[in-house]
Amino acid sequence: MMSTVKSAEKVLRVLFALRGHYLFGLSNKQLAESLNESPCSITRSLQTLEADGWAEKRDNGNYAPSIKAVRFATACKEEHDRVQARIAEYQQRLETQY
């Protein structure tokens, strides 16, 4: 059985919940309700994310993924696209050789 760090799991759940909310973000209350966590727990997770540059507070008081998080997501998408292109290339070769 795999051992996990519960506090890390909570922080990552908050970061994942912020996806799709880059422009306007989500409030602490919205995050707490959607994740079924206490507002204090959400605050600690957001502080951790902010301290490492993964989330930021918007002018409206809500929290959103930071540009660091967006760049990470973009790099993952670009890598995925490269892999898909290679797979398509191999499939094309297989289809034309036989």
Helices and strands as residue ranges (DSSP letters): H 6-17, H 28-35, H 39-51, E 55-57, E 63-65, H 67-97
